[in-house]
Amino acid sequence: MDSESKAEIKTIDLWTMLLSTIRYSMGRQTYMPSLCIDMCKMYGHYLSNHQKSQIIREIKREVELYEAMNKTLGAECDHKTWKDGYQELSKHWQLSQNE
């Protein structure tokens, strides 16, 4: 099997994997924040507005929680990636950040 092969996946499973990856990656100091945002952009068109909104809400909530504690969600660059990321996803998916 090569890296270009495709797999069929149910939308609910895709959403679960995206959401789990995001939750696991929050607070980590790695390349994962940008990878998570990129994966959401790439596969988000398969998700319902409710599922997209939940992803945005969860990222936004964590960013705001850490800011309220005067901390960063991972390193400063990771925090910026998450903060910019949920705003980019809102625009990319044409959703209000309050949905």
C-alpha positions as CSV (number, residue, x, y, z in Angstrom):
1,M,0.0,0.0,0.0
2,D,1.5,3.4,-1.0
3,S,1.0,6.8,0.7
4,E,-1.4,7.8,-2.1
5,S,-3.9,5.0,-1.6
6,K,-7.4,6.0,-0.4
7,A,-9.6,4.7,2.4
8,E,-13.3,5.0,2.8
9,I,-14.3,6.4,6.1
10,K,-17.7,7.3,7.7
11,T,-18.1,11.0,8.3
12,I,-18.8,10.4,12.0
13,D,-15.4,8.6,12.2
14,L,-13.6,11.4,10.4
15,W,-15.1,13.9,12.8
16,T,-14.1,11.8,15.8
17,M,-10.6,11.5,14.5
18,L,-10.3,15.2,13.8
19,L,-11.7,16.3,17.1
20,S,-9.6,13.7,19.1
21,T,-6.4,14.9,17.3
22,I,-7.2,18.5,18.1
23,R,-7.9,17.7,21.8
24,Y,-4.8,15.6,22.1
25,S,-2.6,18.3,20.4
26,M,-3.8,21.3,22.5
27,G,-1.0,22.4,24.8
28,R,1.7,20.5,23.0
29,Q,4.8,22.2,21.6
30,T,5.1,20.6,18.2
31,Y,4.0,21.0,14.6
32,M,0.6,19.5,15.6
33,P,-1.4,22.8,15.9
34,S,-0.7,23.7,12.3
35,L,-1.3,20.1,11.1
36,C,-4.6,20.1,12.9
37,I,-5.8,23.3,11.3
38,D,-4.6,22.2,7.9
39,M,-6.4,18.8,8.3
40,C,-9.6,20.6,9.3
41,K,-9.4,22.8,6.2
42,M,-8.7,19.8,4.0
43,Y,-11.5,17.5,5.3
44,G,-13.9,20.0,6.8
45,H,-16.2,19.9,3.8
46,Y,-17.3,16.5,4.9
47,L,-18.5,17.7,8.2
48,S,-21.8,19.2,9.2
49,N,-22.0,22.8,10.4
50,H,-22.6,21.5,13.9
51,Q,-19.4,19.5,13.8
52,K,-17.4,22.4,12.4
53,S,-18.8,24.7,15.0
54,Q,-17.8,22.3,17.8
55,I,-14.3,22.2,16.6
56,I,-14.1,26.0,16.5
57,R,-15.7,26.3,19.9
58,E,-13.3,23.9,21.5
59,I,-10.2,25.5,20.1
60,K,-11.5,29.0,21.0
61,R,-12.4,27.9,24.5
62,E,-9.0,26.5,25.2
63,V,-7.2,29.6,23.8
64,E,-9.4,31.9,25.9
65,L,-8.9,29.7,29.0
66,Y,-5.1,29.9,28.7
67,E,-5.2,33.6,28.1
68,A,-7.4,34.2,31.2
69,M,-4.7,32.3,33.2
70,N,-2.0,34.5,31.5
71,K,-0.5,31.4,29.9
72,T,0.0,30.1,26.4
73,L,-1.5,27.0,24.8
74,G,1.9,25.4,24.2
75,A,4.7,27.7,23.2
76,E,3.9,31.2,22.1
77,C,4.0,30.2,18.4
78,D,1.6,27.2,19.1
79,H,-0.8,29.6,20.9
80,K,-0.8,31.9,18.0
81,T,-1.4,29.0,15.6
82,W,-4.4,27.9,17.6
83,K,-5.8,31.4,17.9
84,D,-5.3,32.3,14.3
85,G,-6.4,28.8,13.3
86,Y,-9.9,28.9,14.8
87,Q,-10.4,32.4,13.2
88,E,-9.2,31.0,9.8
89,L,-11.5,28.0,10.1
90,S,-14.5,30.3,10.9
91,K,-13.8,32.2,7.7
92,H,-12.9,29.1,5.7
93,W,-16.1,27.4,6.7
94,Q,-18.1,30.6,6.6
95,L,-19.3,30.1,10.2
96,S,-19.8,32.6,13.0
97,Q,-17.4,32.0,15.9
98,N,-20.5,32.2,18.1
99,E,-22.4,29.3,16.4
